[in-house]
Amino acid sequence: MSKVVDITGVSSKEARLKRIINSLEEIKDALVDVIDVYEAEDESSDKLDLLTEALDALEDANDALNDASDEA
């Protein structure tokens, strides 16, 4: 997974959105893995709550981007 999404080389806005959506999916998957580790190790519920909130926010952003992509 690359750390920065380079969308400058993509010409159409639809293609840019798709690349961002794909990268966001990768980030969500990575965050789920981190949450699983915290759950398995019975880590602090505060950290787990924050990570879960971050995942929820990423899912909301993903939904918004998918809606924008459908409208484009």
ABEGO torsion letter per residue (X at the ends): XBABBBAAABABAAAAAAAAAAAAAAAAAAAAAAAAAAAAAGBBAAAAAAAAAAAAAAAAAAAAAAAAAAAX
